[in-house]
Amino acid sequence: MDEGPEARVRASFARQSLMQTFGASLEELAPGLCTIAAPIGPNVRQQHDVGHAGLTFALGDTAAGYAALTLMPEGAEVMTVEMKINLMAPAAGARLIATGRVVRAGRRLTVVTAEVEAETEAGTRRTIALLQGTMIAVGPAG
């Protein structure tokens, strides 16, 4: 990937205080693809001691959004228009890994998907959620 889109995504990700709160990190970045991971720490669990659906959604939405941003023109930022999630299993494990992909990039709207996996300490992964949505290119943040 050219330095321009990658640098733009990394700079935007660094401004996301929610991702900082979750201890999330950008794991992989390529045109139309973004992977973000975060630990399932004690501050993001729900009453059954597994990761909260809010963490799952936030990671999937963010990974899908940055996958879209990699294909948007210079000077654009990205925002979610709509996003649907299917929660398929509890977020049990050590961390969540969200991989966002572009399905179709249009001039204004981009259709995206994300898969969220829970990973154990031993490295075993299980898909826990699928997301599908639409992103829109907007002017620079500020």
C-alpha positions as CSV (number, residue, x, y, z in Angstrom):
1,M,0.0,0.0,0.0
2,D,1.2,3.5,-0.7
3,E,2.4,5.5,2.3
4,G,-0.3,8.1,1.7
5,P,-3.4,5.9,2.5
6,E,-1.5,3.9,5.2
7,A,-0.3,7.1,7.0
8,R,-3.7,8.6,6.8
9,V,-5.4,5.5,8.3
10,R,-2.7,5.3,11.1
11,A,-3.1,9.0,11.9
12,S,-6.9,8.7,12.0
13,F,-6.7,5.6,14.2
14,A,-4.3,7.4,16.6
15,R,-7.0,10.1,17.2
16,Q,-9.6,7.5,18.2
17,S,-9.8,7.7,22.0
18,L,-12.2,4.8,22.2
19,M,-9.7,2.5,20.6
20,Q,-7.0,3.8,23.0
21,T,-9.4,3.1,25.9
22,F,-9.8,-0.5,24.6
23,G,-6.0,-0.9,24.1
24,A,-6.7,-1.7,20.5
25,S,-3.9,-1.9,17.9
26,L,-3.8,-1.9,14.1
27,E,-2.6,-5.4,13.1
28,E,-2.8,-5.4,9.3
29,L,-3.6,-2.8,6.6
30,A,-3.9,-3.3,2.9
31,P,-6.0,-1.8,0.1
32,G,-9.6,-2.7,1.1
33,L,-8.6,-4.5,4.3
34,C,-7.9,-3.6,7.9
35,T,-7.4,-5.8,11.0
36,I,-7.7,-4.4,14.5
37,A,-7.2,-6.4,17.8
38,A,-7.9,-5.6,21.4
39,P,-7.6,-7.5,24.7
40,I,-10.8,-8.7,26.4
41,G,-9.7,-6.9,29.6
42,P,-11.7,-6.6,32.9
43,N,-12.9,-3.1,31.8
44,V,-14.8,-4.4,28.7
45,R,-16.6,-7.5,30.1
46,Q,-20.3,-7.9,30.7
47,Q,-22.0,-9.7,33.5
48,H,-21.2,-13.2,32.2
49,D,-17.5,-12.4,32.2
50,V,-17.1,-12.4,28.4
51,G,-16.4,-9.4,26.2
52,H,-19.2,-7.0,25.9
53,A,-21.0,-6.7,22.5
54,G,-20.1,-3.0,22.5
55,L,-16.5,-4.0,22.2
56,T,-17.3,-6.4,19.5
57,F,-19.3,-3.9,17.5
58,A,-16.8,-1.0,18.0
59,L,-13.8,-3.1,16.7
60,G,-15.8,-4.5,13.7
61,D,-17.1,-1.1,12.8
62,T,-13.7,0.5,13.1
63,A,-11.9,-2.2,11.1
64,A,-14.6,-2.0,8.3
65,G,-14.3,1.8,8.3
66,Y,-10.6,1.9,7.9
67,A,-10.8,-0.8,5.2
68,A,-13.0,1.7,3.3
69,L,-10.7,4.6,4.0
70,T,-7.8,2.8,2.4
71,L,-9.7,3.2,-0.9
72,M,-11.0,6.7,-0.5
73,P,-9.4,9.8,-2.1
74,E,-6.7,11.9,-0.4
75,G,-8.3,14.4,2.0
76,A,-11.3,12.2,2.7
77,E,-12.3,10.8,6.1
78,V,-14.8,8.1,6.7
79,M,-18.0,7.7,8.7
80,T,-20.5,4.9,9.2
81,V,-23.9,5.4,7.5
82,E,-25.3,2.1,8.8
83,M,-24.0,-1.1,10.3
84,K,-25.7,-4.5,11.1
85,I,-24.2,-7.1,13.4
86,N,-24.9,-10.7,13.9
87,L,-23.6,-11.9,17.3
88,M,-23.0,-15.7,16.9
89,A,-21.1,-16.7,20.0
90,P,-19.9,-15.2,23.3
91,A,-16.7,-13.2,23.2
92,A,-14.8,-15.6,25.3
93,G,-11.0,-15.5,25.2
94,A,-8.0,-13.3,25.6
95,R,-8.6,-10.9,22.8
96,L,-10.8,-9.9,19.9
97,I,-9.6,-9.6,16.3
98,A,-11.7,-7.7,13.8
99,T,-11.0,-7.9,10.1
100,G,-12.8,-5.4,7.9
101,R,-13.1,-5.7,4.1
102,V,-14.5,-3.6,1.3
103,V,-17.2,-5.4,-0.7
104,R,-17.8,-2.5,-3.1
105,A,-16.2,0.9,-3.2
106,G,-18.3,3.6,-4.9
107,R,-17.7,7.3,-5.4
108,R,-19.6,8.3,-2.3
109,L,-20.7,5.1,-0.5
110,T,-18.7,2.0,0.3
111,V,-20.2,-1.4,1.3
112,V,-18.1,-3.2,3.9
113,T,-18.1,-6.3,6.0
114,A,-16.2,-7.3,9.2
115,E,-15.6,-10.6,10.9
116,V,-14.8,-10.6,14.6
117,E,-13.0,-13.5,16.1
118,A,-12.2,-14.3,19.8
119,E,-8.7,-15.7,20.3
120,T,-7.7,-17.8,23.3
121,E,-4.3,-17.5,25.1
122,A,-3.3,-20.7,23.1
123,G,-4.1,-18.9,19.8
124,T,-7.3,-20.8,18.9
125,R,-9.8,-18.5,17.2
126,R,-13.6,-18.7,16.9
127,T,-15.7,-16.4,14.8
128,I,-18.1,-14.6,17.2
129,A,-19.7,-11.9,15.0
130,L,-20.3,-10.7,11.4
131,L,-21.0,-7.1,10.5
132,Q,-22.2,-5.6,7.2
133,G,-22.6,-1.9,6.6
134,T,-22.1,1.2,4.5
135,M,-19.4,3.9,4.9
136,I,-19.4,7.4,3.5
137,A,-16.5,9.6,2.5
138,V,-16.6,13.0,4.4
139,G,-14.4,16.0,4.6
140,P,-11.4,16.1,6.8
141,A,-11.9,15.7,10.6
142,G,-11.6,18.8,12.6
